[in-house]
Structures are given as structure tokens and as C-alpha cells.
Amino acid sequence: MAGSLQNQMNDAFQYVLEKINLGMKINGIYRQDVYELPPDSVRELIANSVAHRSYLEPGNIQVALFDDRLEITSPGMLPNGVSIQKMKEGYSRPRNRAIANAFAYMRIIEKWGSGVPRIIRECKEYGLHDPQFIDYDGDVRVNMFRITYKENRGTTQTTQTTQTTQTTQTTTQTDYSVIQELTRDDKLILSKISQKPENSQKEIAIELGWTVDRVKYYLNKMKKQNIIKRVGSSHNGHWELLVDDRPWKN
């Protein structure tokens, strides 16, 4: 990856979102898209690996996705006085204070010390195993575990897995039933693409008054659903609609 630390971090975050499963749940009368891993926690883990790694050590931050886990490895041992147990209890001492301050200012990470307890809490809320923090052979590694089909995790989790599978099967068909499930924000994105298919993610974000990350979320979701596709490069390409746009325009 190339570019600023922030851009590299965002690229890694988008990579994870593109590769993990996207399901849904019904909240009242509304359909809500749900990733299999908590996106805020994934983003914070990647940000922490950038802010707390040792830049005196060789090697790169590694973000790897396996069938059963997301694995993030950051070069360098924990600083003196910091332990895995203390991290879980909310203790933090930034190794790179300038980067941590910049990320906190941009609201990429929350206040120091709150991240790890919140990540553990969000994993429990998602019905996942507790994440694993490892002081690993001179590096720090975090494993966030996915729910695998081999696990018998109870009725609630089984239903979530089934919904994810059904959603994948349904959304590959780009038919009217998919269009009926579009949210208001989906339609706003599609409207901009229909009007100016050559627009970049940044240009769409500016027109909608959104952040680029928010636009990327919906674009990635609809690419998975075979509703849109990108033709050409991010700078010189254009978007194509893969569905009839009349139902959501009317």
C-alpha cells in the first residue's frame, strides 16, 4: 500500500469490509445491513496497529483474513509497563503520541485506553468469541474471531448465519426483489451514479455532504449485491448500474 498513514489505514479497512460477509436484520419495519464483524472495532484495531507499532522495527503491519478469524499483527513488543491484561482493563500508553493525537483529532480512534475494552464489548454484542491479544515473538497480534459454519453457537447465531447465506444467494440475482430492499441512503447513492457515472467516491461524498468512508460503505455493499460495478480505474473510470433504475426513480 502507498500514500499517507490515514489512506493506508482506510485501504486496509475497506479490504476487510469487502471480504467479510454482509447479512441483514429487521429492526421494526426497517431492513438493516449487518457485517459479520463489528466495523467500528475492525477500524479501531487497524488504527491502533498504526499508532502503537514500533517504527524502529523492520517489517510491515499485516492484516490477514482467514476462514475463522481476522488477524492483525503490529511490529514491535509492547512498551515497558504495558501488558495484555492492563490493555483489557483500559490502560494505554501511546508509543507514537503524535500519530495517536492526530487520529484522535480526526476521530479515527477514541480517547486513549477506551478502545480495547470497547472492542471486547462489541464482540460480545455480536455473539463472537472474545478477541485474542498476543505478545507474539517480538510483535503484537490481535485475533478477532469469525463465526464458522462448524460452530454450534445457539439459535440466535445460527439464524444470523442463515440470513447471511440467504442474502448472498438473493442479491446475486439483481432482480426487482433486490431493488425493493434498497434503503434511502442506497437510493441517494444510486441517484448520484445515475446522474454522473464518472464521479469518484470523493465527488459523490462532497455532493451528498457525507464522509468518503460512508460512501465507500454503500458502494461496496451494492457491488456485492451486483447492483453496480466500477469500470476502469478509480480516477478515469465510471460506474455502471446493473439493475433497472425505473422502480427506485419513480
MODELLER restraints for C-alpha pairs under 7 A, 6 or more apart:
rsr = mdl.restraints
at = mdl.atoms
rsr.add(forms.Gaussian(group=physical.xy_distance, feature=features.Distance(at['CA:1:A'], at['CA:8:A']), mean=6.03, stdev=0.5))
rsr.add(forms.Gaussian(group=physical.xy_distance, feature=features.Distance(at['CA:2:A'], at['CA:8:A']), mean=6.34, stdev=0.5))
rsr.add(forms.Gaussian(group=physical.xy_distance, feature=features.Distance(at['CA:9:A'], at['CA:46:A']), mean=6.55, stdev=0.5))
rsr.add(forms.Gaussian(group=physical.xy_distance, feature=features.Distance(at['CA:9:A'], at['CA:47:A']), mean=6.56, stdev=0.5))
rsr.add(forms.Gaussian(group=physical.xy_distance, feature=features.Distance(at['CA:13:A'], at['CA:43:A']), mean=5.91, stdev=0.5))
rsr.add(forms.Gaussian(group=physical.xy_distance, feature=features.Distance(at['CA:18:A'], at['CA:220:A']), mean=6.48, stdev=0.5))
rsr.add(forms.Gaussian(group=physical.xy_distance, feature=features.Distance(at['CA:20:A'], at['CA:36:A']), mean=6.70, stdev=0.5))
rsr.add(forms.Gaussian(group=physical.xy_distance, feature=features.Distance(at['CA:21:A'], at['CA:35:A']), mean=6.04, stdev=0.5))
rsr.add(forms.Gaussian(group=physical.xy_distance, feature=features.Distance(at['CA:21:A'], at['CA:36:A']), mean=5.69, stdev=0.5))
rsr.add(forms.Gaussian(group=physical.xy_distance, feature=features.Distance(at['CA:21:A'], at['CA:164:A']), mean=6.81, stdev=0.5))
rsr.add(forms.Gaussian(group=physical.xy_distance, feature=features.Distance(at['CA:22:A'], at['CA:33:A']), mean=6.90, stdev=0.5))
rsr.add(forms.Gaussian(group=physical.xy_distance, feature=features.Distance(at['CA:22:A'], at['CA:34:A']), mean=5.84, stdev=0.5))
rsr.add(forms.Gaussian(group=physical.xy_distance, feature=features.Distance(at['CA:22:A'], at['CA:35:A']), mean=4.54, stdev=0.5))
rsr.add(forms.Gaussian(group=physical.xy_distance, feature=features.Distance(at['CA:22:A'], at['CA:36:A']), mean=6.26, stdev=0.5))
rsr.add(forms.Gaussian(group=physical.xy_distance, feature=features.Distance(at['CA:22:A'], at['CA:164:A']), mean=6.19, stdev=0.5))
rsr.add(forms.Gaussian(group=physical.xy_distance, feature=features.Distance(at['CA:23:A'], at['CA:33:A']), mean=5.91, stdev=0.5))
rsr.add(forms.Gaussian(group=physical.xy_distance, feature=features.Distance(at['CA:23:A'], at['CA:34:A']), mean=5.15, stdev=0.5))
rsr.add(forms.Gaussian(group=physical.xy_distance, feature=features.Distance(at['CA:23:A'], at['CA:35:A']), mean=6.04, stdev=0.5))
rsr.add(forms.Gaussian(group=physical.xy_distance, feature=features.Distance(at['CA:23:A'], at['CA:163:A']), mean=6.03, stdev=0.5))
rsr.add(forms.Gaussian(group=physical.xy_distance, feature=features.Distance(at['CA:23:A'], at['CA:164:A']), mean=4.08, stdev=0.5))
rsr.add(forms.Gaussian(group=physical.xy_distance, feature=features.Distance(at['CA:23:A'], at['CA:167:A']), mean=6.10, stdev=0.5))
rsr.add(forms.Gaussian(group=physical.xy_distance, feature=features.Distance(at['CA:24:A'], at['CA:31:A']), mean=6.78, stdev=0.5))
rsr.add(forms.Gaussian(group=physical.xy_distance, feature=features.Distance(at['CA:24:A'], at['CA:32:A']), mean=5.48, stdev=0.5))
rsr.add(forms.Gaussian(group=physical.xy_distance, feature=features.Distance(at['CA:24:A'], at['CA:33:A']), mean=4.38, stdev=0.5))
rsr.add(forms.Gaussian(group=physical.xy_distance, feature=features.Distance(at['CA:24:A'], at['CA:34:A']), mean=5.05, stdev=0.5))
rsr.add(forms.Gaussian(group=physical.xy_distance, feature=features.Distance(at['CA:24:A'], at['CA:163:A']), mean=6.65, stdev=0.5))
rsr.add(forms.Gaussian(group=physical.xy_distance, feature=features.Distance(at['CA:24:A'], at['CA:164:A']), mean=6.79, stdev=0.5))
rsr.add(forms.Gaussian(group=physical.xy_distance, feature=features.Distance(at['CA:25:A'], at['CA:31:A']), mean=6.04, stdev=0.5))
rsr.add(forms.Gaussian(group=physical.xy_distance, feature=features.Distance(at['CA:25:A'], at['CA:32:A']), mean=5.37, stdev=0.5))
rsr.add(forms.Gaussian(group=physical.xy_distance, feature=features.Distance(at['CA:25:A'], at['CA:33:A']), mean=6.58, stdev=0.5))
rsr.add(forms.Gaussian(group=physical.xy_distance, feature=features.Distance(at['CA:25:A'], at['CA:34:A']), mean=6.92, stdev=0.5))
rsr.add(forms.Gaussian(group=physical.xy_distance, feature=features.Distance(at['CA:26:A'], at['CA:32:A']), mean=6.04, stdev=0.5))
rsr.add(forms.Gaussian(group=physical.xy_distance, feature=features.Distance(at['CA:38:A'], at['CA:122:A']), mean=6.75, stdev=0.5))
rsr.add(forms.Gaussian(group=physical.xy_distance, feature=features.Distance(at['CA:38:A'], at['CA:123:A']), mean=6.94, stdev=0.5))
rsr.add(forms.Gaussian(group=physical.xy_distance, feature=features.Distance(at['CA:41:A'], at['CA:119:A']), mean=5.26, stdev=0.5))
rsr.add(forms.Gaussian(group=physical.xy_distance, feature=features.Distance(at['CA:44:A'], at['CA:109:A']), mean=5.89, stdev=0.5))
rsr.add(forms.Gaussian(group=physical.xy_distance, feature=features.Distance(at['CA:47:A'], at['CA:109:A']), mean=6.85, stdev=0.5))
rsr.add(forms.Gaussian(group=physical.xy_distance, feature=features.Distance(at['CA:49:A'], at['CA:74:A']), mean=5.36, stdev=0.5))
rsr.add(forms.Gaussian(group=physical.xy_distance, feature=features.Distance(at['CA:51:A'], at['CA:96:A']), mean=5.76, stdev=0.5))
rsr.add(forms.Gaussian(group=physical.xy_distance, feature=features.Distance(at['CA:51:A'], at['CA:99:A']), mean=5.49, stdev=0.5))
rsr.add(forms.Gaussian(group=physical.xy_distance, feature=features.Distance(at['CA:51:A'], at['CA:100:A']), mean=5.38, stdev=0.5))
rsr.add(forms.Gaussian(group=physical.xy_distance, feature=features.Distance(at['CA:52:A'], at['CA:94:A']), mean=5.84, stdev=0.5))
rsr.add(forms.Gaussian(group=physical.xy_distance, feature=features.Distance(at['CA:52:A'], at['CA:95:A']), mean=5.04, stdev=0.5))
rsr.add(forms.Gaussian(group=physical.xy_distance, feature=features.Distance(at['CA:52:A'], at['CA:96:A']), mean=5.89, stdev=0.5))
rsr.add(forms.Gaussian(group=physical.xy_distance, feature=features.Distance(at['CA:53:A'], at['CA:74:A']), mean=5.53, stdev=0.5))
rsr.add(forms.Gaussian(group=physical.xy_distance, feature=features.Distance(at['CA:53:A'], at['CA:75:A']), mean=5.58, stdev=0.5))
rsr.add(forms.Gaussian(group=physical.xy_distance, feature=features.Distance(at['CA:53:A'], at['CA:76:A']), mean=5.92, stdev=0.5))
rsr.add(forms.Gaussian(group=physical.xy_distance, feature=features.Distance(at['CA:54:A'], at['CA:75:A']), mean=5.92, stdev=0.5))
rsr.add(forms.Gaussian(group=physical.xy_distance, feature=features.Distance(at['CA:54:A'], at['CA:76:A']), mean=4.90, stdev=0.5))
rsr.add(forms.Gaussian(group=physical.xy_distance, feature=features.Distance(at['CA:57:A'], at['CA:75:A']), mean=6.25, stdev=0.5))
rsr.add(forms.Gaussian(group=physical.xy_distance, feature=features.Distance(at['CA:57:A'], at['CA:76:A']), mean=6.09, stdev=0.5))
rsr.add(forms.Gaussian(group=physical.xy_distance, feature=features.Distance(at['CA:59:A'], at['CA:75:A']), mean=6.58, stdev=0.5))
rsr.add(forms.Gaussian(group=physical.xy_distance, feature=features.Distance(at['CA:60:A'], at['CA:75:A']), mean=6.70, stdev=0.5))
rsr.add(forms.Gaussian(group=physical.xy_distance, feature=features.Distance(at['CA:61:A'], at['CA:73:A']), mean=5.69, stdev=0.5))
rsr.add(forms.Gaussian(group=physical.xy_distance, feature=features.Distance(at['CA:61:A'], at['CA:74:A']), mean=4.85, stdev=0.5))
rsr.add(forms.Gaussian(group=physical.xy_distance, feature=features.Distance(at['CA:61:A'], at['CA:75:A']), mean=6.39, stdev=0.5))
rsr.add(forms.Gaussian(group=physical.xy_distance, feature=features.Distance(at['CA:62:A'], at['CA:72:A']), mean=5.60, stdev=0.5))
rsr.add(forms.Gaussian(group=physical.xy_distance, feature=features.Distance(at['CA:62:A'], at['CA:73:A']), mean=5.08, stdev=0.5))
rsr.add(forms.Gaussian(group=physical.xy_distance, feature=features.Distance(at['CA:62:A'], at['CA:74:A']), mean=6.76, stdev=0.5))
rsr.add(forms.Gaussian(group=physical.xy_distance, feature=features.Distance(at['CA:63:A'], at['CA:71:A']), mean=5.88, stdev=0.5))
rsr.add(forms.Gaussian(group=physical.xy_distance, feature=features.Distance(at['CA:63:A'], at['CA:72:A']), mean=4.62, stdev=0.5))
rsr.add(forms.Gaussian(group=physical.xy_distance, feature=features.Distance(at['CA:63:A'], at['CA:73:A']), mean=6.67, stdev=0.5))
rsr.add(forms.Gaussian(group=physical.xy_distance, feature=features.Distance(at['CA:64:A'], at['CA:70:A']), mean=5.99, stdev=0.5))
rsr.add(forms.Gaussian(group=physical.xy_distance, feature=features.Distance(at['CA:64:A'], at['CA:71:A']), mean=5.10, stdev=0.5))
rsr.add(forms.Gaussian(group=physical.xy_distance, feature=features.Distance(at['CA:64:A'], at['CA:72:A']), mean=6.40, stdev=0.5))
rsr.add(forms.Gaussian(group=physical.xy_distance, feature=features.Distance(at['CA:65:A'], at['CA:71:A']), mean=6.16, stdev=0.5))
rsr.add(forms.Gaussian(group=physical.xy_distance, feature=features.Distance(at['CA:68:A'], at['CA:145:A']), mean=5.85, stdev=0.5))
rsr.add(forms.Gaussian(group=physical.xy_distance, feature=features.Distance(at['CA:68:A'], at['CA:146:A']), mean=5.01, stdev=0.5))
rsr.add(forms.Gaussian(group=physical.xy_distance, feature=features.Distance(at['CA:68:A'], at['CA:147:A']), mean=6.73, stdev=0.5))
rsr.add(forms.Gaussian(group=physical.xy_distance, feature=features.Distance(at['CA:68:A'], at['CA:148:A']), mean=6.02, stdev=0.5))
rsr.add(forms.Gaussian(group=physical.xy_distance, feature=features.Distance(at['CA:69:A'], at['CA:143:A']), mean=6.20, stdev=0.5))
rsr.add(forms.Gaussian(group=physical.xy_distance, feature=features.Distance(at['CA:69:A'], at['CA:144:A']), mean=5.45, stdev=0.5))
rsr.add(forms.Gaussian(group=physical.xy_distance, feature=features.Distance(at['CA:69:A'], at['CA:145:A']), mean=4.15, stdev=0.5))
rsr.add(forms.Gaussian(group=physical.xy_distance, feature=features.Distance(at['CA:69:A'], at['CA:146:A']), mean=5.03, stdev=0.5))
rsr.add(forms.Gaussian(group=physical.xy_distance, feature=features.Distance(at['CA:70:A'], at['CA:143:A']), mean=5.65, stdev=0.5))
rsr.add(forms.Gaussian(group=physical.xy_distance, feature=features.Distance(at['CA:70:A'], at['CA:144:A']), mean=5.06, stdev=0.5))
rsr.add(forms.Gaussian(group=physical.xy_distance, feature=features.Distance(at['CA:70:A'], at['CA:145:A']), mean=6.29, stdev=0.5))
rsr.add(forms.Gaussian(group=physical.xy_distance, feature=features.Distance(at['CA:71:A'], at['CA:141:A']), mean=6.99, stdev=0.5))
rsr.add(forms.Gaussian(group=physical.xy_distance, feature=features.Distance(at['CA:71:A'], at['CA:142:A']), mean=5.82, stdev=0.5))
rsr.add(forms.Gaussian(group=physical.xy_distance, feature=features.Distance(at['CA:71:A'], at['CA:143:A']), mean=4.65, stdev=0.5))
rsr.add(forms.Gaussian(group=physical.xy_distance, feature=features.Distance(at['CA:71:A'], at['CA:144:A']), mean=6.53, stdev=0.5))
rsr.add(forms.Gaussian(group=physical.xy_distance, feature=features.Distance(at['CA:72:A'], at['CA:141:A']), mean=5.63, stdev=0.5))
rsr.add(forms.Gaussian(group=physical.xy_distance, feature=features.Distance(at['CA:72:A'], at['CA:142:A']), mean=5.30, stdev=0.5))
rsr.add(forms.Gaussian(group=physical.xy_distance, feature=features.Distance(at['CA:72:A'], at['CA:143:A']), mean=6.61, stdev=0.5))
rsr.add(forms.Gaussian(group=physical.xy_distance, feature=features.Distance(at['CA:73:A'], at['CA:139:A']), mean=6.74, stdev=0.5))
rsr.add(forms.Gaussian(group=physical.xy_distance, feature=features.Distance(at['CA:73:A'], at['CA:140:A']), mean=5.72, stdev=0.5))
rsr.add(forms.Gaussian(group=physical.xy_distance, feature=features.Distance(at['CA:73:A'], at['CA:141:A']), mean=4.27, stdev=0.5))
rsr.add(forms.Gaussian(group=physical.xy_distance, feature=features.Distance(at['CA:73:A'], at['CA:142:A']), mean=6.48, stdev=0.5))
rsr.add(forms.Gaussian(group=physical.xy_distance, feature=features.Distance(at['CA:74:A'], at['CA:139:A']), mean=5.76, stdev=0.5))
rsr.add(forms.Gaussian(group=physical.xy_distance, feature=features.Distance(at['CA:74:A'], at['CA:140:A']), mean=5.25, stdev=0.5))
rsr.add(forms.Gaussian(group=physical.xy_distance, feature=features.Distance(at['CA:74:A'], at['CA:141:A']), mean=6.28, stdev=0.5))
rsr.add(forms.Gaussian(group=physical.xy_distance, feature=features.Distance(at['CA:75:A'], at['CA:139:A']), mean=4.67, stdev=0.5))
rsr.add(forms.Gaussian(group=physical.xy_distance, feature=features.Distance(at['CA:75:A'], at['CA:140:A']), mean=6.54, stdev=0.5))
rsr.add(forms.Gaussian(group=physical.xy_distance, feature=features.Distance(at['CA:76:A'], at['CA:138:A']), mean=5.49, stdev=0.5))
rsr.add(forms.Gaussian(group=physical.xy_distance, feature=features.Distance(at['CA:76:A'], at['CA:139:A']), mean=4.60, stdev=0.5))
rsr.add(forms.Gaussian(group=physical.xy_distance, feature=features.Distance(at['CA:76:A'], at['CA:140:A']), mean=6.65, stdev=0.5))
rsr.add(forms.Gaussian(group=physical.xy_distance, feature=features.Distance(at['CA:77:A'], at['CA:135:A']), mean=6.71, stdev=0.5))
rsr.add(forms.Gaussian(group=physical.xy_distance, feature=features.Distance(at['CA:77:A'], at['CA:138:A']), mean=4.80, stdev=0.5))
rsr.add(forms.Gaussian(group=physical.xy_distance, feature=features.Distance(at['CA:77:A'], at['CA:139:A']), mean=5.00, stdev=0.5))
rsr.add(forms.Gaussian(group=physical.xy_distance, feature=features.Distance(at['CA:77:A'], at['CA:140:A']), mean=6.10, stdev=0.5))
rsr.add(forms.Gaussian(group=physical.xy_distance, feature=features.Distance(at['CA:78:A'], at['CA:140:A']), mean=6.94, stdev=0.5))
rsr.add(forms.Gaussian(group=physical.xy_distance, feature=features.Distance(at['CA:84:A'], at['CA:133:A']), mean=6.56, stdev=0.5))
rsr.add(forms.Gaussian(group=physical.xy_distance, feature=features.Distance(at['CA:87:A'], at['CA:116:A']), mean=6.41, stdev=0.5))
rsr.add(forms.Gaussian(group=physical.xy_distance, feature=features.Distance(at['CA:88:A'], at['CA:116:A']), mean=5.76, stdev=0.5))
rsr.add(forms.Gaussian(group=physical.xy_distance, feature=features.Distance(at['CA:88:A'], at['CA:117:A']), mean=5.57, stdev=0.5))
rsr.add(forms.Gaussian(group=physical.xy_distance, feature=features.Distance(at['CA:89:A'], at['CA:117:A']), mean=6.57, stdev=0.5))
rsr.add(forms.Gaussian(group=physical.xy_distance, feature=features.Distance(at['CA:90:A'], at['CA:113:A']), mean=4.47, stdev=0.5))
rsr.add(forms.Gaussian(group=physical.xy_distance, feature=features.Distance(at['CA:90:A'], at['CA:114:A']), mean=5.61, stdev=0.5))
rsr.add(forms.Gaussian(group=physical.xy_distance, feature=features.Distance(at['CA:90:A'], at['CA:116:A']), mean=6.56, stdev=0.5))
rsr.add(forms.Gaussian(group=physical.xy_distance, feature=features.Distance(at['CA:90:A'], at['CA:117:A']), mean=6.04, stdev=0.5))
rsr.add(forms.Gaussian(group=physical.xy_distance, feature=features.Distance(at['CA:91:A'], at['CA:113:A']), mean=4.98, stdev=0.5))
rsr.add(forms.Gaussian(group=physical.xy_distance, feature=features.Distance(at['CA:92:A'], at['CA:112:A']), mean=5.93, stdev=0.5))
rsr.add(forms.Gaussian(group=physical.xy_distance, feature=features.Distance(at['CA:92:A'], at['CA:113:A']), mean=4.61, stdev=0.5))
rsr.add(forms.Gaussian(group=physical.xy_distance, feature=features.Distance(at['CA:94:A'], at['CA:100:A']), mean=6.69, stdev=0.5))
rsr.add(forms.Gaussian(group=physical.xy_distance, feature=features.Distance(at['CA:103:A'], at['CA:109:A']), mean=5.77, stdev=0.5))
rsr.add(forms.Gaussian(group=physical.xy_distance, feature=features.Distance(at['CA:104:A'], at['CA:110:A']), mean=5.87, stdev=0.5))
rsr.add(forms.Gaussian(group=physical.xy_distance, feature=features.Distance(at['CA:104:A'], at['CA:111:A']), mean=6.64, stdev=0.5))
rsr.add(forms.Gaussian(group=physical.xy_distance, feature=features.Distance(at['CA:120:A'], at['CA:130:A']), mean=5.94, stdev=0.5))
rsr.add(forms.Gaussian(group=physical.xy_distance, feature=features.Distance(at['CA:120:A'], at['CA:131:A']), mean=6.40, stdev=0.5))
rsr.add(forms.Gaussian(group=physical.xy_distance, feature=features.Distance(at['CA:123:A'], at['CA:129:A']), mean=6.80, stdev=0.5))
rsr.add(forms.Gaussian(group=physical.xy_distance, feature=features.Distance(at['CA:123:A'], at['CA:130:A']), mean=6.31, stdev=0.5))
rsr.add(forms.Gaussian(group=physical.xy_distance, feature=features.Distance(at['CA:124:A'], at['CA:130:A']), mean=6.71, stdev=0.5))
rsr.add(forms.Gaussian(group=physical.xy_distance, feature=features.Distance(at['CA:127:A'], at['CA:157:A']), mean=6.84, stdev=0.5))
rsr.add(forms.Gaussian(group=physical.xy_distance, feature=features.Distance(at['CA:128:A'], at['CA:145:A']), mean=6.61, stdev=0.5))
rsr.add(forms.Gaussian(group=physical.xy_distance, feature=features.Distance(at['CA:128:A'], at['CA:146:A']), mean=6.84, stdev=0.5))
rsr.add(forms.Gaussian(group=physical.xy_distance, feature=features.Distance(at['CA:128:A'], at['CA:147:A']), mean=6.74, stdev=0.5))
rsr.add(forms.Gaussian(group=physical.xy_distance, feature=features.Distance(at['CA:129:A'], at['CA:145:A']), mean=6.15, stdev=0.5))
rsr.add(forms.Gaussian(group=physical.xy_distance, feature=features.Distance(at['CA:131:A'], at['CA:142:A']), mean=6.88, stdev=0.5))
rsr.add(forms.Gaussian(group=physical.xy_distance, feature=features.Distance(at['CA:131:A'], at['CA:143:A']), mean=5.54, stdev=0.5))
rsr.add(forms.Gaussian(group=physical.xy_distance, feature=features.Distance(at['CA:131:A'], at['CA:144:A']), mean=4.67, stdev=0.5))
rsr.add(forms.Gaussian(group=physical.xy_distance, feature=features.Distance(at['CA:131:A'], at['CA:145:A']), mean=6.42, stdev=0.5))
rsr.add(forms.Gaussian(group=physical.xy_distance, feature=features.Distance(at['CA:132:A'], at['CA:142:A']), mean=5.54, stdev=0.5))
rsr.add(forms.Gaussian(group=physical.xy_distance, feature=features.Distance(at['CA:132:A'], at['CA:143:A']), mean=4.95, stdev=0.5))
rsr.add(forms.Gaussian(group=physical.xy_distance, feature=features.Distance(at['CA:132:A'], at['CA:144:A']), mean=6.63, stdev=0.5))
rsr.add(forms.Gaussian(group=physical.xy_distance, feature=features.Distance(at['CA:133:A'], at['CA:141:A']), mean=5.95, stdev=0.5))
rsr.add(forms.Gaussian(group=physical.xy_distance, feature=features.Distance(at['CA:133:A'], at['CA:142:A']), mean=4.63, stdev=0.5))
rsr.add(forms.Gaussian(group=physical.xy_distance, feature=features.Distance(at['CA:133:A'], at['CA:143:A']), mean=6.62, stdev=0.5))
rsr.add(forms.Gaussian(group=physical.xy_distance, feature=features.Distance(at['CA:134:A'], at['CA:140:A']), mean=5.78, stdev=0.5))
rsr.add(forms.Gaussian(group=physical.xy_distance, feature=features.Distance(at['CA:134:A'], at['CA:141:A']), mean=5.07, stdev=0.5))
rsr.add(forms.Gaussian(group=physical.xy_distance, feature=features.Distance(at['CA:134:A'], at['CA:142:A']), mean=6.24, stdev=0.5))
rsr.add(forms.Gaussian(group=physical.xy_distance, feature=features.Distance(at['CA:135:A'], at['CA:141:A']), mean=6.50, stdev=0.5))
rsr.add(forms.Gaussian(group=physical.xy_distance, feature=features.Distance(at['CA:171:A'], at['CA:178:A']), mean=6.10, stdev=0.5))
rsr.add(forms.Gaussian(group=physical.xy_distance, feature=features.Distance(at['CA:171:A'], at['CA:225:A']), mean=4.69, stdev=0.5))
rsr.add(forms.Gaussian(group=physical.xy_distance, feature=features.Distance(at['CA:171:A'], at['CA:226:A']), mean=6.80, stdev=0.5))
rsr.add(forms.Gaussian(group=physical.xy_distance, feature=features.Distance(at['CA:172:A'], at['CA:225:A']), mean=5.68, stdev=0.5))
rsr.add(forms.Gaussian(group=physical.xy_distance, feature=features.Distance(at['CA:172:A'], at['CA:226:A']), mean=5.84, stdev=0.5))
rsr.add(forms.Gaussian(group=physical.xy_distance, feature=features.Distance(at['CA:174:A'], at['CA:226:A']), mean=5.97, stdev=0.5))
rsr.add(forms.Gaussian(group=physical.xy_distance, feature=features.Distance(at['CA:174:A'], at['CA:227:A']), mean=6.10, stdev=0.5))
rsr.add(forms.Gaussian(group=physical.xy_distance, feature=features.Distance(at['CA:174:A'], at['CA:243:A']), mean=6.13, stdev=0.5))
rsr.add(forms.Gaussian(group=physical.xy_distance, feature=features.Distance(at['CA:186:A'], at['CA:218:A']), mean=6.53, stdev=0.5))
rsr.add(forms.Gaussian(group=physical.xy_distance, feature=features.Distance(at['CA:187:A'], at['CA:248:A']), mean=6.99, stdev=0.5))
rsr.add(forms.Gaussian(group=physical.xy_distance, feature=features.Distance(at['CA:192:A'], at['CA:204:A']), mean=6.77, stdev=0.5))
rsr.add(forms.Gaussian(group=physical.xy_distance, feature=features.Distance(at['CA:193:A'], at['CA:239:A']), mean=6.47, stdev=0.5))
rsr.add(forms.Gaussian(group=physical.xy_distance, feature=features.Distance(at['CA:197:A'], at['CA:238:A']), mean=5.24, stdev=0.5))
rsr.add(forms.Gaussian(group=physical.xy_distance, feature=features.Distance(at['CA:197:A'], at['CA:239:A']), mean=4.82, stdev=0.5))
rsr.add(forms.Gaussian(group=physical.xy_distance, feature=features.Distance(at['CA:197:A'], at['CA:240:A']), mean=6.83, stdev=0.5))
rsr.add(forms.Gaussian(group=physical.xy_distance, feature=features.Distance(at['CA:198:A'], at['CA:237:A']), mean=6.39, stdev=0.5))
rsr.add(forms.Gaussian(group=physical.xy_distance, feature=features.Distance(at['CA:198:A'], at['CA:238:A']), mean=4.24, stdev=0.5))
rsr.add(forms.Gaussian(group=physical.xy_distance, feature=features.Distance(at['CA:198:A'], at['CA:239:A']), mean=6.31, stdev=0.5))
rsr.add(forms.Gaussian(group=physical.xy_distance, feature=features.Distance(at['CA:199:A'], at['CA:238:A']), mean=6.90, stdev=0.5))
rsr.add(forms.Gaussian(group=physical.xy_distance, feature=features.Distance(at['CA:200:A'], at['CA:234:A']), mean=6.61, stdev=0.5))
rsr.add(forms.Gaussian(group=physical.xy_distance, feature=features.Distance(at['CA:200:A'], at['CA:235:A']), mean=6.82, stdev=0.5))
rsr.add(forms.Gaussian(group=physical.xy_distance, feature=features.Distance(at['CA:201:A'], at['CA:212:A']), mean=6.40, stdev=0.5))
rsr.add(forms.Gaussian(group=physical.xy_distance, feature=features.Distance(at['CA:201:A'], at['CA:215:A']), mean=6.47, stdev=0.5))
rsr.add(forms.Gaussian(group=physical.xy_distance, feature=features.Distance(at['CA:201:A'], at['CA:216:A']), mean=6.79, stdev=0.5))
rsr.add(forms.Gaussian(group=physical.xy_distance, feature=features.Distance(at['CA:202:A'], at['CA:212:A']), mean=5.70, stdev=0.5))
rsr.add(forms.Gaussian(group=physical.xy_distance, feature=features.Distance(at['CA:205:A'], at['CA:211:A']), mean=5.76, stdev=0.5))
rsr.add(forms.Gaussian(group=physical.xy_distance, feature=features.Distance(at['CA:205:A'], at['CA:212:A']), mean=5.42, stdev=0.5))
rsr.add(forms.Gaussian(group=physical.xy_distance, feature=features.Distance(at['CA:205:A'], at['CA:215:A']), mean=6.05, stdev=0.5))
rsr.add(forms.Gaussian(group=physical.xy_distance, feature=features.Distance(at['CA:222:A'], at['CA:228:A']), mean=6.01, stdev=0.5))
rsr.add(forms.Gaussian(group=physical.xy_distance, feature=features.Distance(at['CA:223:A'], at['CA:229:A']), mean=5.71, stdev=0.5))
rsr.add(forms.Gaussian(group=physical.xy_distance, feature=features.Distance(at['CA:226:A'], at['CA:242:A']), mean=6.54, stdev=0.5))
rsr.add(forms.Gaussian(group=physical.xy_distance, feature=features.Distance(at['CA:227:A'], at['CA:241:A']), mean=6.12, stdev=0.5))
rsr.add(forms.Gaussian(group=physical.xy_distance, feature=features.Distance(at['CA:227:A'], at['CA:242:A']), mean=4.99, stdev=0.5))
rsr.add(forms.Gaussian(group=physical.xy_distance, feature=features.Distance(at['CA:227:A'], at['CA:243:A']), mean=5.80, stdev=0.5))
rsr.add(forms.Gaussian(group=physical.xy_distance, feature=features.Distance(at['CA:228:A'], at['CA:239:A']), mean=6.84, stdev=0.5))
rsr.add(forms.Gaussian(group=physical.xy_distance, feature=features.Distance(at['CA:228:A'], at['CA:240:A']), mean=5.59, stdev=0.5))
rsr.add(forms.Gaussian(group=physical.xy_distance, feature=features.Distance(at['CA:228:A'], at['CA:241:A']), mean=4.62, stdev=0.5))
rsr.add(forms.Gaussian(group=physical.xy_distance, feature=features.Distance(at['CA:228:A'], at['CA:242:A']), mean=5.26, stdev=0.5))
rsr.add(forms.Gaussian(group=physical.xy_distance, feature=features.Distance(at['CA:229:A'], at['CA:239:A']), mean=5.84, stdev=0.5))
rsr.add(forms.Gaussian(group=physical.xy_distance, feature=features.Distance(at['CA:229:A'], at['CA:240:A']), mean=5.42, stdev=0.5))
rsr.add(forms.Gaussian(group=physical.xy_distance, feature=features.Distance(at['CA:229:A'], at['CA:241:A']), mean=6.79, stdev=0.5))
rsr.add(forms.Gaussian(group=physical.xy_distance, feature=features.Distance(at['CA:230:A'], at['CA:237:A']), mean=6.97, stdev=0.5))
rsr.add(forms.Gaussian(group=physical.xy_distance, feature=features.Distance(at['CA:230:A'], at['CA:238:A']), mean=5.90, stdev=0.5))
rsr.add(forms.Gaussian(group=physical.xy_distance, feature=features.Distance(at['CA:230:A'], at['CA:239:A']), mean=4.68, stdev=0.5))
rsr.add(forms.Gaussian(group=physical.xy_distance, feature=features.Distance(at['CA:230:A'], at['CA:240:A']), mean=6.35, stdev=0.5))
rsr.add(forms.Gaussian(group=physical.xy_distance, feature=features.Distance(at['CA:231:A'], at['CA:237:A']), mean=5.37, stdev=0.5))
rsr.add(forms.Gaussian(group=physical.xy_distance, feature=features.Distance(at['CA:231:A'], at['CA:238:A']), mean=5.41, stdev=0.5))
rsr.add(forms.Gaussian(group=physical.xy_distance, feature=features.Distance(at['CA:231:A'], at['CA:239:A']), mean=6.10, stdev=0.5))
rsr.add(forms.Gaussian(group=physical.xy_distance, feature=features.Distance(at['CA:232:A'], at['CA:238:A']), mean=6.56, stdev=0.5))
